[in-house]
Every structure is written in C-alpha cells, then in structure tokens.
Amino acid sequence: YEKLGLIRPKRLPNGYRNYSDDELYLLTVIKYLSNLGVPLKRISKAFETGRTDILEENLRGEIDRLNLLKDQISARIAAAQDSAACFAMLSAGTPWEVYAAKERFLLSFGDHEYPVYRAGSDGGDFFQFYYRQRCRMGKEPEALGTADRGILLYNPLPDTECIPSQQCLRVVLTHPSGSLVGIEDLQSPLRHARRLTGKTEFTVLIHQFFQDRRHGSAAVLCADILLGN
C-alpha cells in the first residue's frame, strides 16, 4: 500500500507505523474496493487523478464475471441434484417419481450423428447426451415422428432450445448397452403419466447416468416424461 502511495503513515521512534484515524478509514475503503476485485494500481490511480470512472469500469466488469460465475454455480447445483436423485432412486429400487424439473437446454445434433462439441469456458460445463422422442399413449404406446439426439445442458449456450421448468415423471431403468430404449420399455410409466395429467401425448428425454458392469455391461438410464406445469 505504501509503495503505491495509497497510505503514508508516520513512523514512531521504534520504527512502528502510527496510523491516524483518517488512514484507518482510508485502509477500510482500499480493502473494500480490493475485495470487490479492483486492482490496487487502479485504486491508486483513481485516488491520484480523481477519476472514479476507472473504478466503475472495473466494478462493472466484476459484476459481469460474478453473474457468469453465479450461473455456472447454479448449473452445477442443478446437475448434481438431478444426478443425486437418480442414484438415490437406483439404490432404493424406486421405479419412478414425480419432481419439479428446473429449466434445461438442448443442443440438437440435427442432421449430424455426432458433431464435434467443445464446452466453452463461459458455460456448458455440465452436460449429458440426450435422446428425445415424442409419443402417444393409447392402448399401447406409440412413437410420434423421428427421435432426435443432442446435448442436454443446465445453462444456456447459443443456438440451444429451452426446456422450461415443469413437472416431470423421472424413470430409472437398466438397458443393454449399445441399444436404444424403445417407447415400449416405458409403457408402465407412460400409463402413470396419463393418469396423472389426463394427457395422451408426451415428450420423453432420455440420458445415461451410470453403467453396471457386474453382469456383462448394462447402461443405467434416466427417462424424463415431461408433464408440463
């Protein structure tokens, strides 16, 4: 602080610094700004020139950085909560549960089977591969249209599709690796979804969250049947 000229305390005969009340107040201001992410050199320059715009510019940049960090933390919490719930269901042998899903985002592969994707440092660090299928539940479940694949994220990236927060029926099931889950595998939970909502058409999002290698190789999957609000 002294080298930068931020404070100039007097010295006692024994060499100790003797801070006045004004200097103690000033130290509090310096520490406050420093804790907000303003570099000491900028604080010193602002004090010397009276240019508060130097501090404002830095603080606004810090606000942007902290907001981004907050979004990343929220995404990480949401991803951890979903995964913990899936493992809890797997351990307890619970076939399905209704829960309030938070907002999620889909980045579709489109016409490409597996396009190259790299998670940017500004978000998208918590993602899973998804498989989405529309279906109708009549006497028997029926797939509607073509399924699509892509990446499911917990924070938005450019060109992503928002899946709004809503009630979902979460299903945990084990399936042979290397094959896709069919609508017929979800017949019981789809019937339950119809009883809960009165609807006959649903969107299902499926992702793998574990692999069980005790007996061969089995994919452990989570299927979210979107129920709406």
Secondary structure, 3 states (H helix, E strand, C coil): CCCCCCCCCEECCCCCEECCHHHHHHHHHHHHHHHCCCCHHHHHHHHHHCCHHHHHHHHHHHHHHHHHHHHHHHHHHHHHHHHHHHHHHHHHCCCEEEEEECCEEEEECCCCCCCCCCCCCCCCCCEEEEEEEEEEECCCEEEEEEEEEEEEECCCCCCCEEECCEEEEEEEEEEECCCCCCHHHHHHHHHHHHHHHCCCEEEEEEEEEEEECCCCCEEEEEEEEEEEC
